[in-house]
């Protein structure tokens, strides 16, 4: 922590004119505004609506109708209406343009009684798919959190590298002033002055590159969060402790991941929903029983309407459809097998992600320890080189090399710290934490 404070001191001492953004603020904003999450929530609402739609055929279906017409009442004969022996006047002889009112109304209630769970299983499958979509929404939330954390840590790393570049430039500028004095006094050769000026120019270019990288990283962070804001903000040093169990064997981590990963839960529910779909299709092999109740009314005046009431049941059975149902069952069963294989593949992917994140954490920790030693030794080297140069026994090249070595060591330490944070974020994701 002392080394971290030393590396970040140049930034902390500068004027902070831009507002600061914390990791928690970035995550909270992403949960509210990220378009991917909004799309996932909308997809969940679509799934809920589909489940309600699938339930509708199980409920009574009621309809009302009413009509009015003004009609003539001319009689005309049709084949089969009267026996041949019965004579009627010619239609043309009795035709008239006189019209009459006719009112007609009706009400019908239909209810599915039993269809061997075709409709019920479709509804159950739709409900399970809704649960699967909820898990998919959680998956998107976890992916967004990983993207935000990774982008934030990358931005913090680049900001720290800006601090390293600033401190390097200040040191080279101090060396330049010192070298100019030595050259004027005749205690250092002209080549040292040329080397010092070149070092300052190189440090300026590296600072520009570091600042540009930091701006680019903040643009990536804004994209991950879903911000529509400029880049006039700064990230603060993240507080990201070790993940519980990050040093545990992968078998221990795998048990937790299998219980928590939303992708696996979504696939489990998709498999269950597909098996219910297979059962629903198989119900088409059996008949369907339905009932209905209807009432009708009609007449030529509203005050004197006649009425009728009817009730009945109907049985329908698709005895043969050219093998349609069998083909649908085969297709749905194959889809279920495909989803089961996809679940197994996702299981393997989860184990790989756990291994990858765990190994990345171990490597980052080891690298961090090594780079801490490298920074301390590079600082000591620079101190000795400065002392030698001040006493006139060292060269400007030796001093510049020592400064470059320190800058590289500090940059690699910062990058190792960022890699450790990102690896822990990947482990959180692999374990199923949002």
Secondary structure as GFF3:
##gff-version 3
##sequence-region A 1 434
A	DSSP	alpha_helix	2	13	.	.	.	ID=ss1
A	DSSP	beta_strand	19	21	.	.	.	ID=ss2
A	DSSP	alpha_helix	23	33	.	.	.	ID=ss3
A	DSSP	alpha_helix	35	56	.	.	.	ID=ss4
A	DSSP	beta_strand	61	72	.	.	.	ID=ss5
A	DSSP	alpha_helix	91	94	.	.	.	ID=ss6
A	DSSP	beta_strand	99	114	.	.	.	ID=ss7
A	DSSP	alpha_helix	118	185	.	.	.	ID=ss8
A	DSSP	alpha_helix	190	225	.	.	.	ID=ss9
A	DSSP	beta_strand	233	235	.	.	.	ID=ss10
A	DSSP	alpha_helix	250	260	.	.	.	ID=ss11
A	DSSP	alpha_helix	262	282	.	.	.	ID=ss12
A	DSSP	three_ten_helix	283	285	.	.	.	ID=ss13
A	DSSP	beta_strand	288	299	.	.	.	ID=ss14
A	DSSP	beta_strand	306	316	.	.	.	ID=ss15
A	DSSP	alpha_helix	324	390	.	.	.	ID=ss16
A	DSSP	alpha_helix	396	431	.	.	.	ID=ss17
###
